[in-house]
Amino acid sequence: METDLAALAVGVLTGAATGFGQETVAAVVRMVRERLAATPRGQAALDGVEAAPGDEGARREAETVLREALRADQRLQQALATHLNVSPRI
């Protein structure tokens, strides 16, 4: 089964994806926050998902922005996949 890397990473950020160790969570949250905060749209998505982690629309927007960033940055894609122990599908 392939994993949507952006959805999983945002799930870790919001606390919806569980079962990961503390170090993994810290690394993934740091990477996701840094990447989302790098653009105005990403910062707005980050603000939205952090203000309302259970909001479906906010989560989808954060996933969309992160997915676009992952397509543009193979190193980030591989780093997140490695931390989350999944194949790097976006």
C-alpha positions in Angstrom: 0.0 0.0 0.0 1.4 3.4 -1.0 1.2 6.3 1.4 0.3 9.9 0.6 3.4 11.5 2.1 2.0 15.0 2.4 -1.2 13.8 4.1 0.8 11.6 6.5 3.3 14.4 7.3 0.4 16.9 8.0 -1.2 14.2 10.1 1.9 14.0 12.2 1.9 17.8 12.5 -1.7 17.9 13.7 -1.4 14.8 15.9 -3.9 12.9 13.8 -1.2 10.4 12.7 0.0 8.5 15.7 2.4 5.6 16.4 5.6 7.5 15.6 8.4 8.0 18.1 9.1 11.3 19.7 12.2 12.0 17.6 10.4 11.2 14.4 7.5 13.5 15.3 9.9 16.3 16.2 11.8 16.0 13.0 8.7 15.7 10.8 7.0 18.6 12.5 10.1 20.8 12.2 10.5 20.0 8.4 6.8 20.6 7.7 6.6 23.8 9.6 9.8 25.1 8.0 8.6 24.3 4.5 5.1 25.6 4.9 6.4 28.8 6.5 8.7 29.5 3.5 5.8 31.1 1.4 2.9 33.3 2.2 0.4 30.6 1.1 2.2 28.0 3.1 2.3 30.2 6.2 -1.4 30.8 5.9 -2.0 27.0 5.6 0.3 26.4 8.6 -1.6 29.0 10.6 -4.9 27.5 9.7 -4.0 23.9 10.5 -2.3 24.9 13.8 -5.3 27.0 14.8 -7.8 24.3 13.9 -6.0 20.9 13.5 -9.4 19.1 13.1 -10.6 21.4 10.4 -10.8 19.4 7.1 -10.4 22.4 4.9 -7.4 23.6 6.8 -5.8 20.2 6.7 -6.4 19.8 3.0 -4.9 23.2 2.2 -1.8 22.3 4.2 -1.5 19.0 2.4 -1.9 20.6 -1.0 0.8 23.2 -0.3 3.2 20.6 1.2 2.5 18.2 -1.8 3.5 21.0 -4.2 6.7 21.6 -2.2 7.5 17.9 -2.2 7.1 17.7 -5.9 9.7 20.5 -6.3 12.1 19.2 -3.7 13.2 15.6 -4.0 15.5 15.9 -1.0 12.7 17.0 1.3 10.5 14.2 -0.1 13.2 11.6 0.6 13.9 13.0 4.1 10.2 12.9 5.1 9.8 9.4 3.6 12.8 8.2 5.5 11.6 9.6 8.8 8.2 8.2 8.3 9.5 4.9 7.0 7.4 5.0 3.9 8.0 5.1 0.1 8.3 8.6 -1.1 5.0 8.9 -3.0 3.4 12.3 -3.1 
